[in-house]
């Protein structure tokens, strides 16, 4: 029985380096990555205009935001597996075509209900895009050194998109209607549809087995209630309904795993999870995204609602950290060639821990410089860890299962994003409400709005004005920053757990022999 290290060494000896055509294919594959990452952040800036134009209810407004990631996260594994069977480039082209068409329809949606439906359809086609891009990199870049760099660039596009989201949103909404944030998908995806058939080679699993509709249904039954439950937990806190959602998702998940273990050709090969490197890299990926999204959750509110920056100014303040994340993801490539992942990843995550500790110590000081420095430190660690973990996930899976492995990695990313908001965001909200000491004489409706969110408190303070309004503002800022201190310390603990996981699993793998 070969170890993972021996398998990778043999694969590297057989690999050949790609030329200009391969790197041109990488540029084409970056287009959907950049688009999806921009789309994740740009919608929140358009929501006020959408609310004025379509007049959605409170529930509809939440679904405008949530429909896309809920469907996307639920279908990633299914679409990744279908890509292995029918062709990853084919799935990419179908996804790009559908995403562009539905985005154009969303831009002119006359009602909130139709916009929600369009967002859900975008999630279906978006689930075809992301696993396809990462798995195609696995088939194009067979040389591991080149693949490390390609995946570093792939991961950097996510960071670049996150940085561009607030800036692009601010520029578009300053000159055009809210539909422009959806229409931008068309000029981005048209070059992909033209160039991908010319530059990107098709790849698939040579022995895919039959389609298993029951497994597809079980995977949806697992992911939909779990993802929806996490989102509801972030908004409403723990309740009997959320417990039922988690129970239903867990039940379907157990049935899904049992079916995969018994199937001759499973939809998702559960043997991948026996590889310590694969599972460890997934956990590092998940916890890193939780830490990143949780950090952005409270920092964005602090910069806009307490410091008083506009959304565009707040986005620009975060650019140094996102730039550091991009650079770190590229710099780690030559480092990871010389040193083991179980040394590089924990060492990088120490910097992320420092970033969280800086926030914990300086919360309440009002120092924007300290927040920027903290995000730079956090970004360097996350950028390095994400590049190395994504490369290990792909490298530790057999090439014919690249689509499924990529889909699992993307699912971990999406779950990390919703958990970052639910866990760290939910904790911060609870701490804020517990520590908020409002001044006497406040009207009942104003007090209720102030306790709900920091934004509600600041809106109340602006409405009241005078000494009473300033007292509400000071109380809300103090309660929020006190909550940030505790939340930042817990975020540091989560990153520390990711570092321990990396040190104990990466490079030390019990593997079943890959089937080539």
C-alpha angles and dihedrals in degrees: 000000000000123000121232090253091055092047092051092047091053091046091051091052090055094045125102127205119247124232134214092306091059094051090046087054089053090055090053092049091052092065097077091040091055092045096050093047092049089047090056093064107024098069095066089063092052095047096089091055091044090051091053094046104040098025096216122190118248091262092047091050090055091048091051086063100034104041094076101049092039093057092037095054092044095054103039096095092044093049093044091053092046088052090055088054105038101027131285095232090050091053090047092054094045090048093048093049093048094043092052094047095046092044089056090050091048090054090064100035107147096201138034091242092057091046090053090050090050091049090052090050089050087056090055093053094038088058087059093052107052104049089043094057095050096042091048088056087056091055097041098045105049092159106087097216091053090044091054090055093044092051090046088056090045091053091045090058089061089054092044090051092051089052093046095046098079092039096047090044092051093049096045095046092048090061108021142036122273092266089073091077088063097039091059088076091071100063090042096052100039092072088049091054091050100042104033095072088051101044110021116074119220118249134180144156106282091212105033100156124214127318111263110207091183092058090048090052092047092050090052090046088054101045104037098059094039095050092042091047092053091051092048090048089056092052105034107017127233117335140155090263092055091047089053091050091052091046093051092047092048092049093052089044092057090049090048093052093047091051093049092050091052098042120099090217106021124201088230117023103228089195087080088073091058087069106092093207093053095048094040092050090050091053091048089050092049097047093044092055091046089054094046097047092043090052092050090047095064099028092056090052093046094051095047104033103031104025090036102230121154117246090258092048091048090051091051090049089059095049095089090057093046090047089051089051091053094047092045091052089056097040092054091064097080090036092055089054091060102037135044119261090236087063101036098047098048090044091052093047090055086070090053090051089052089052092055092046091053089055091047092052098042100039108128095023092099091226111152089183091060091052092050091049091047092051091049090054092045092046095053091054096044093045092054095043094048094050094049095042094049091050091049092050091056096039095050093053122076111259092244089059095049093114094053092044091049090049092052089050091050091047089054088052093051093045089049090054095052092041090051089059095038100045106031095024093046092047092050091050091051092048091047092054093045094051100038110116107187121198120256120263096040115146113250095244091048091049091050093050091048093053094048099063142345088247090055091051093050091047089051091049091052091048094050098042123177125061094325092053091048090050090054090048093050093046092050093047091049093048093047095048091046088054090048090058093058094039092051091052090052089048089054089052091052091052090047089054089052089052092051091048090051093048093050103039113026110094093006105089136163102209140183111222114270117242112234 
